[in-house]
């Protein structure tokens, strides 16, 4: 139980911190990327508005080489070039980067179907593009800004954040594991003390109750008929208290979480054996037990623990079934899973009651208080099935049939 609680706490802490780290790293990345993008947009707009501050080249003909004069360069100038295109022909180029004419044409062709501020790749470099019409509407201006360093910087930031996220998760995992262990330890210790207290008190109560029971039997032999009436009442309540103490001891024993030695046993034979012991009880209450048991179902389990679970579930089904009803027991095995389903009619239960059936001392109503039930049986069965690494679940059908399903893996 506490292992499951530690696992749930560990998963919760990991999930919560992972979401927080993911949000923080995503925010860092988005803010940095947006800042770089806006800075590059501003640079590109400046270049597009005043290209003549850079190296100026003029076309001497439609197919002739590029030549011209070099303008004044500034230290803070960005690597860029601007091209004026008319009728799909390059008319002018403003640039201080050494690019072949074919590379410029490649950049222009890639940019034609792109929106502004998108990126093209030319000669393994990343270029952001801004297109605009000049005063002469027949001419289109293409301004390009080299953003290779920005792209690399963004990629490096992404890789760094991903690596940091993974490393942080590993560190958080070990820290959370230690935290979960320290957080659960006091609860586990208190729970163990409570179990020992219940077991010790139960053992201590058994002796005086046995003495009271023996003395009542002696007094009963020497009492008048009027006195015997009261003695029987006291004796009956003594027996009920003994039953309660025995169930509390069983519950404390079932929650020890001892490592059981599992053997391959014949589940089919065990279920039939348990059913046989309940036939007389079911007959007295006019109940019909219908069993569907696959033959030769073998599974690794613990015989006595499994027998105790079956006893509890069948006793529960008989105890709360109205007379003249049918109890169904089905045993099947699929692949590596063994399943036992026990269904009976129970008209008093509601779907909202199902989540409480495995709680200790839970009773649906006052009618259950005087039928030798203390609400511990199903809690004991649940603890025992966990020791077998199995599952015990309950469901309620529309025709007031309650089904307990036990799975062993």
Buried (B, 14 or more C-beta within 10 A) or exposed (E): EBEEBBEEBBEEBBEEBBEEBBEBBEEBBEEBBEEBBEEBBEBBBBBBEEBEBBBBBEBEEEEEEBEBEEBEEEEEBBBBBBBBBEEEEBBBBBBBBEBEBEBBBBBBEBBEEEEBBBBBEBEEBBBBBBBEEEEEEEBBBBBBBBBBEBBEBBEEBBEEBEEBBEEBBEEBBEEBBEBBBEBBEEEBEEBEEEBEEBBEBBEEBBEEBEEBBEEBEEBBEEBEEEEBEEBEEBBEEBEEBBBBBEBBBBBBBBBEEEEBEBEEBBBBBBBBEBBEEBEEBBEEEEBEBEEEBBEEBEBBBBBEBBBBBBBBBBBBBBBBBBEEBBBBBBBEBEEEEBBBBBBBBBEEBEEEBBEEBBEEEBBBEEEBEEEEBBBBBBBBBBBBBBBBEBBBBBEBEEEBBBBBBBBBE
